[in-house]
Amino acid sequence: ESTLFPFPTPFRSDIASECLCACGNCSEPNLEACVCPTAKEEKNTINDLLKKGYDRAKVIETIEAMYGGRKT
């Protein structure tokens, strides 16, 4: 199980701010602002992808494929 970094990385925050939470019940403006369990899972996934060396575009592509919800 992955754990969120103790503070948001600039890259993770930037990416999460372009996405919406996949739970569909949140009223937050973007994934970065949301703190529900689904948002935490998505943020952990972003962290994991960044740790694997994915660049920003590949992380966003992967998150969209897994969760949908890119902010337009």
Salt bridges, closest charged atoms under 4 A:
ASP14 OD2 - ARG56 NE 2.62
GLU18 OE2 - ARG56 NH2 2.04
GLU18 OE1 - ARG70 NH2 2.67
GLU32 OE2 - ARG12 NH2 3.13
ASP48 OD1 - LYS51 NZ 3.99
GLU61 OE2 - LYS58 NZ 3.42
